[in-house]
Amino acid sequence: MTREQMIDEAVRRVLRDWVGPHTQDIEDHFFDPSNGKILRAGIRAEFRRLVAGTLFPARDC
């Protein structure tokens, strides 16, 4: 398994834990019909955004 595949699988696991049955809806949102593939970069970007907001929430100054 390549590094990219391991990252993709980790993202899928976290999505399943956080989102549950709606994981398919998220993947459908990032589906590219021209080549029949899921745009993993889009899912990863969203995942990073979610994690950044969760782990490092904005502070009120």
Buried (B, 14 or more C-beta within 10 A) or exposed (E): EEEEEEEBEEBBEBBEEBEEEEBEEBBEEBBEEEEEEBBBEBBBEBBEEBEEEEEEEEEEE
